[in-house]
Amino acid sequence: MSTVIAVFIIYLAILVGITLWSRTATHTIKGYFIADKKLPSWVVAFSTNATGESGWLLLGLTGMAYTVGAQAFWVVAGEVTGITLSWLLLSRRLKRFSDASDSITVPDVLAARFVDRKHVLRRLCVLIIVIMVTAYVAAQMVATGKAFDGFTDLDYPSAVVVGATVIILYTMFGGYKAVAWTDLIQGIMMLLGLVILPLVAIHAADGWNAVLSNLREQDPGLLSPWGPEGKNSAALVGIFSFLAIGVPFIGVPQLMVRFISARSEESLLPAMIISVIVLFFFGTGAVLTGMAGRALFPGLQDPESILPMISTTLLPPLLSGVMLVVVLAAIMSTVDSLLILASSALVRDYWQKIHSSSLGEEALANRGKLATLLIGFIGIAFALHQTPLIFWFVLFAWSGLGAAFGPVLLCALWYPKTNLSGAIAGMLGGFVTTVVWVLWLKPFFHDLLEIIPGFTVGLILTIVVSNLTSGEYSENRP
């Protein structure tokens, strides 16, 4: 136990060092929220992946692979496809337009693209971001509590408070620059952990063939791409849903900010190559860990505890401490980005743009730090009422942001006829459809993932309403 805590303390010292180094960039709005658009390609790549993945990757996806087996590889295929399309379709055009319009946030980009003088679209962006980010942050803080609970003797409430406090403080004082550079370190740690741990688990199970034999004995469906339930309509819907998990990569604002913050448009090509390759290893490592864990430890009451179980059982104390840090790194790399996203929505978009604040740059940046602190406290409050399944709760927030922003950003950058009315209709329609689907309709459609109807409705509404109101002219086109 003392070794695990010692490793964690060393990791905290590294975070403190990055935070202190980054503080000089936090005295302006552009510096605090976007690191003055000076991030190199490898930082953008790892920050994009580390932000897109989270506690659900190391706890949720491993737990899901433990439950359904090989069917979880559809999630990997969906994610790799989604991130690839995001880089190809959005990164360069978004970067180019954001530079031309001097935009800092995604609502900035949309307001400039559609000449949103009355701030209708910007208000809607702020509302959706704050609602979804609060849910998202709460789920990640639940993952923090589970991680500490699995690796140490801390009880769950104490674990949530300790983990969340660390994340909030370095995000608040270091700003986006600290977030991005810690994402680089955290992403590298996640990659190493998800390469080493499945190899250790497979070796402990006497090799991959032994893992397959064990899973076949437990349930042949664990080795089928259709899943344990076999070939039926529900399994087909499940496959579509797993593939669709990658769709929100095309538009979620916490990832789009990474493209905006890049040093140059040219730096996005090497960033894309790094990002896609690393994400493949992320997902594959998580699924293999879950499957090997099922062979080693069948019958776990909480499947999402399989990674801590493997780490504490099979690894020496030093490496077990490192794996705790890897899990926390995955969580931190998402929470810090979400806190900055919500803070920028409140300060840049709501306070500075909608309310035309006369405060200076440093005063606004300080308000951003306070907003980060406030949102973090709200996340802690929700997390203390533990969310049962990290994987599905995160997917709800992930899908809500993707359905709201993805269709509108795609059309804004690729469909010249898109106008303000279409953008508002698409964003509102995608978001509302996602919420309604989860609350009332999902059980009637074999639990079809909400991003599918949400993204579809958002895209259709954006195009149809834009064409029906074609007399409305938008003068800023990419």
N, C-alpha and C positions, 0 to 999 in steps of 0.2 A: 504493500500500500504506500509506504513512504517513497518507494522508487517511482510509482505512478505520479504522485504529487510533485516529486522533484522534477520530472520531465515536464509536467504542466507549468511549473514555475519558470523553467527555462524558456518555454514557449511564450509565456507572458512577458518575459524580459525582452524577447525579440519584438513582440508587438509594441511594447513601450518605446523601444528604440525607433521603430518605423513611425510611430505616432509623433515623437519629438522631431524627427527629421522632416515630417510632412507639415508641421504646424505653420511654417512660413508661407505655405500656399493657401491658408484658410482665411485670409483677411479680406478677400473679395468674393463676390457671388460666383464668378466664373472659376476662381481658384477652389473655393469650398465645394462646389457642386460638380465640377468637371475637370479639375486639375489643369486648368488653362489650356486644354486640348493639346497636351504634350506627351501623351503616353506612347511608348514604343510598341511595335507589333506583338512581341511575345507577352507583354503585360496585358494588352488588349485581348489576346487569344485566351490566356489562362483566366483572366478576370471574367470573360464572357462565359466560359465553361463552369468556373467555380460558382458564379452567380446563378446560372441556369440550373445547376445541380445543388443539392443541399442535404439536410438531414434525411430527406426521403431517399437519396441515393444509397447511403451507407446503412441506414436503418430500414427505410421503407421498401426500397427495391430488393434488398437482400431478403427481407421478410416476405415479400411477395413471391420471389423465386423459391423460397423455402416452402411456400404454400402451394404454388401451381407448377413448379418445375420449369421445364424447357419452354413452356408457353411464354415465360417472361422475356425471352429473347426478342419477341415482337416489340417490346418496349425499346430495346436497344436499336432495332431497325428504324422505329419511328423517330427516335431522338436524333439519330445520325442524319436521317433524311431531313428532318425539320431544321436542324442547325445549318446544314448545307444550303438549303433553300434560303434561309435567312441571310447568310453571307452573300449568296449569289444575287438575290433579288433586292435586298434592302441596303446592305452596308455601304456600298460606294455612293449610291444616289442619295441616301440619307446624309452621309458625311458631306457631300458636295453642297446640298441644299442648306444644311445647318450652318456651314461656313459662310455661304452667300448671304444668309439671313441673320447671321450673328445669333443663332439660337443656342440655348444652353440645355433646355429640356425638350422632351417630346411634345408636350403641349405648346411650347414655343414654336416648334417646327410646324405643327398643324395650324396654329393661329396665323403664322406668316403665310403658309400655303393657301389658306382659305380666306384671308383678310377678315379675321374675326374681330371686328371693331367693337362689338357689343359684348365680347367675351363669353358668348353662350357656349361655344365648344370648349373653351378653356375651363369654364366652371364645371362642365360635365366631366372633363378629364380629371380635374382635382378631386371631385366627389368619388369617382370610380377608383382612383388610385388610393385614396385614403381608406376607403372601405375594404378593398381587397388586400392592401398591404397590411392593415391591422390584423386581418384573419391569417394572412401568410406568416407574419412575424410571430403571432401567437403559436402557430403550428411548429415553427422552427424552435421556439423556446421550449415547447414540449419535448422536442427532440433533444435539446440540451439537457433537460432534466433526466430523460431516459439514459442518455450517454453517461452522465455522472453517476446515476443510480446503478448502471450496469458495471462500471469500472471501479467505483469507490464505495465507501460506506455512507456517503451523504444521502440523506433522505430526499425524496423527490422535490418538495417545496424549496428546500435549501439549495438543491442543485440548480433549479430554475433561476433563483435569485443570483447565485454566484456566476453562473455562465452568462446570463443576460447582462449583468453589471459590467463584466469584462467587455462584451461586444459594444454596449452603449458608450462606454467611456472612450475607447479608442476611436470609434466612429465619430463621436461628438468633437473630440479634440484634434483628430487628424484629417477629417474631411475625406473627400473623394480620392485624393492622392494616396492617403493611408489605406483606404479601402482597396484601391486597385492594386497597390504593391503588396499588401497582405494577401490579396486574392492570388497573386502569382505564387507566393510561398505556400499558401494553403492548397492551391491547385496541384503543385508539384508533390506535396505530401499526400494528397488524395490519390494521385496517380501511382505513387510508389506503394501506398497501402493496398490499393486494389489490384496490384500486380503480385505483391508478396503474399497477402493473406489467402487468396484462393489456392495458391501453390502449396502453402503450409497445410491448409485444410484437406486438399486432395491427397497430399503425401500421408497425412495422418489417417486417412481412410483407406490406405494401401493402394492408391493409384486411381486414375480416372475410370478404368474398367470396373474396379470394385465399387466406386460411387454409382456407376450406372446399374450394376447388378443389384446393389442395395435398394436403389430407388425403384427399380423394376419389381422387386419383391414387395415393397411397400404399396406401390400403386403404379401399374404400367402407364397410366395417364400422365405421370410426372415426366415421362420422356417423350410425350407426344406434343407436337406444336399446337394441337387442339386443346390441350390441357386435361386435367383429371376427369372432366365431365364427358369427354369424347366428342365425336362429331355431331353437332346439333346447332340449331339456330342461335342458342345462347352463346355457344363457344365461338361462333362466327362473329357475333356482335362484340364479344370480348376481344377478339383479335383486332377488329377495326378500332376498338377503343384504345388498345395498347399502342397501335400504330399512330393513333391521333394524339397521343401524349406529346409527340414532337411538334404538332401544329403551332402551339403558342410561341415557340421559338421565333415564329414569323410575326413579330410585332410587340411582344411584351416590353414595356418601356424600360425596365431595369437592364435589359440587354441592349436595347437600341441606344441607350446612353453610352455604352462601350464604343459603338461605332462613331458616335459624335465626338468622343473624347480622344480619338486616335490622333497621332501626330500629323498624319497626312493621309490622303486617299490612297496613295501608292502602298502605304504600309499595311493596308487591309488584306492584300493578297497573301503574303506570308502568314499573317494572323489567321486567315481562313484555313490554310493547310494545317497549321498547328492545332487549331481548335477542333477540326473534324476528326483528326487522328486520335487526339487525346480523349475526346468524348466517346469514341468507340471503345477504347481501353477502359474508361470509367464504367460504362454500362456492362460490358462483357465480364469484367472483374466482379462487379456486384452480383450478377446473376450466378456466376460460377461459385461464388462464396455461399450464396443461399442454397444452392443445390447440394454442394458438398456438406454444408452444415446440416441439411436434412438427413443425409446419410449418417453423419456422426452423432447427431442429437435429435432423433425423432421424438415427436410428441410434445414439443415445447408449447406451453400455454400461450405465450406471446411470441409469434414468429419474428417480430421486429427486434427481439433481443438476441438473435442468432449471431450477429457480428460481435457484440461484447462477449457472448458466451465463448465463441471460438478464440477470441483474443486472450481472455483471461485464463482459459483452460489450456491452450496449446502453446502460447508464447511465454517466454521468460518475462519477469516483471518489467525490465527495461523496455522491451518491445511492446508489452501490453500498455505501458504508459504512452509510448509513441502512438499506438492505435487509438487511445483515448484522444490524443491531440489531433489525430487525423479526422476522427468523427467530429470533434469540435470545430476543426478547420472547415469541414464541409458546411456545417451549420452557420458558422461565423461569416463565411464568404457570401452567403445569401442574405443573412439578416442585415449585415452592414450595408449592403447595396439597397435593400428595401428601405432601411431607415433614411438613407440619403435620398432615395426616390421620393418618399412621402414628405420629407423635409423640404425638398426643392419644390414640390407641388404647393405646399403651404406658403413658403416664403417667396420664391421666385414668381410662381404663377398666380397665387391668390393675393399675397400681400403687396408685392411690388407691381405686378402688371394689372390685376383686376382693380385693386384699391389705389393704384398710382402712389405708392408710398414715396415720401420725400427723404427717407432715411438714406444715409450714405452707404457705401459698399461694405465697410467693416461692420456697421451697425446691423445691416441685413444679414451678413454672414453670421453674426452672433445670434440673431434670431433663428437662423438655421440650426445652430447648435442646440438652442433651447427646444426647438421643435423636435429634433432628434431625441432628446432626453424625454420629452413628453410622450412621443409615440412608443418609445421603448418601455416606459412605465405601463402604458396601456396594454402592450403585448404581454408583459409579465402578469398583469392582473388576469387576463384571459387564460394564460398558460397554466396558472395555478388550478384552474378547473380543467384538468387534464383531458386533452383530445384523444380519444381511444386509438385511432389509426392515423398516423402521420401521413402515410402514403395518400390516402383518399382525401384527407382534409387539405393537404397541399395542392392536390390536383384541382380542387374546386377553385381556390384562389388563382392558381396558375391558369386555369381555363377561363376564368372571368376576365382577367387582364388580357389574355390572348384574343378572346372573342370580341372584346371592346376595341382594342387598338389595332390588331392585325389586319382586318379587312380595310379599315380606313387608311392605314399607312400604305398598304399595297396599292390601293386605288389612287391615293394622293401622289404616289411616285410613278405610277405606271399608266393610269387612266386619265388623260387630260380633261375629260368632261366632268370629272368629279368636282362637286361644288360644296359650299358650306352646308346647305340643307341636307345633301346626301351624306356628308360626313357625320352630322349630328344624328340623323336617322340610323345610320349604320352602327355608330358607337353605342347609342342607347339600345337599339334592337339586339345587338350581339350580347351586351351585358345583361339585359333583362331576360333574354331567352335562356342564358346560362343559369341564372338564379331560379327562374321558374322551372326549368328542367330538373334541377337538383331537388327542389322542394316538393314538386308535385308529379312530374311526368316520368322521371327516370325509371322507377320500378316497372312501368308498363312496357318498357322497350328493352328488357333484359339488361338494364343498367348501362345502356349506351352512354359513353363518356360525353359530358356536357359540351365540350369544345366543338364537337361535330355539329350539332344543331346550332350552337351559338355562333360559330364562325360562318356557317352557311347563311344563316339569317342576316348577320351583319353585312356580309358581302353582297347579298342580293339587295338589301335595302339601300346600301350605299350607291350601287349602280342604278337601280330603278328610280329612286328619288332624285338622284342627280340628273337623270334623263328627263324626268317629269318636270323638273324645275330648271331646264336648260337655259332659260333666259337669264338666270343668275350667273354673272361672270366673275371668275376668279382670275386676277391678273398676275399672280405669282405662281408660275408653273416650273417644275424642275426640268 
